[in-house]
Amino acid sequence: MKTATISFGQQMPLEEMQRAEQATLACDLFVAIGSSLVVYPAAGFPQVAKMSGARLIIINNEPTDLDPLFDLVLHQQIGPTLSAVVNL
């Protein structure tokens, strides 16, 4: 059974992509979690958010080519990092 997944080479669902773009344009804070930010079109959302005035945070184990775009870059494990944020 396959639910709400997209394989490489498949088209992204148009309605969901439009909703994601609208949310990205309207956000004040954009948080990327566990992404290499290399697969488009989703990898373009941080740039869209930044151009719309949002602050950007990325939490990822490895550096990405887009790290310089982000206001806060955390090269940390996701689970412990988010647990620490929740417990603030």
C-alpha positions in Angstrom: 0.0 0.0 0.0 1.2 3.5 -0.9 0.0 6.5 0.9 1.0 10.1 0.4 4.4 9.4 -1.0 6.2 10.5 -4.2 8.9 8.5 -5.8 11.8 10.1 -7.8 10.6 11.1 -11.2 6.9 11.4 -10.2 5.1 14.7 -10.5 4.3 16.5 -7.2 0.5 16.9 -6.6 -0.4 20.3 -7.9 -2.9 21.3 -5.2 -0.5 20.3 -2.4 2.4 22.2 -4.0 0.2 25.3 -4.4 -0.8 25.1 -0.7 2.8 24.6 0.3 3.9 27.7 -1.7 1.1 29.8 -0.2 2.1 28.8 3.3 5.8 29.5 2.5 5.0 32.9 1.1 2.9 33.8 4.3 5.3 32.4 7.0 7.3 34.4 9.4 9.6 31.4 10.3 10.6 28.6 8.0 12.1 25.5 9.6 13.8 22.8 7.5 14.3 19.6 9.4 16.3 16.6 8.1 16.6 17.7 4.5 19.6 17.8 2.2 17.7 20.5 0.2 18.7 19.1 -3.1 15.5 17.8 -4.6 13.3 20.4 -6.3 10.7 21.8 -6.3 10.6 21.4 -2.4 14.2 22.5 -2.1 13.3 25.9 -3.4 10.9 26.7 -0.6 13.6 28.2 1.7 14.6 30.7 -0.9 10.9 31.7 -1.4 10.4 32.1 2.3 13.6 34.2 2.6 12.6 36.5 -0.2 9.2 36.9 1.5 10.9 38.1 4.7 10.8 34.9 6.8 13.6 33.9 9.2 15.0 30.5 8.4 16.2 27.6 10.6 17.7 24.3 9.5 18.3 21.3 11.6 20.2 18.6 9.8 23.1 16.3 10.6 25.1 17.3 7.5 25.8 20.7 5.9 23.8 21.7 2.8 24.6 24.0 0.0 21.8 26.3 1.2 23.2 26.7 4.8 24.4 30.3 4.1 20.8 31.3 3.4 19.6 30.3 6.8 19.6 32.5 9.9 20.3 29.6 12.3 22.0 26.4 11.2 22.1 23.4 13.6 24.2 20.4 12.5 22.7 18.2 15.1 20.6 15.1 15.5 17.0 15.9 15.0 15.4 14.0 17.9 17.6 15.4 20.7 17.5 18.9 19.2 13.7 19.0 18.9 13.4 17.5 22.4 15.6 20.3 23.8 13.5 23.0 22.0 10.2 21.5 23.3 11.5 21.5 26.8 12.5 25.2 26.8 
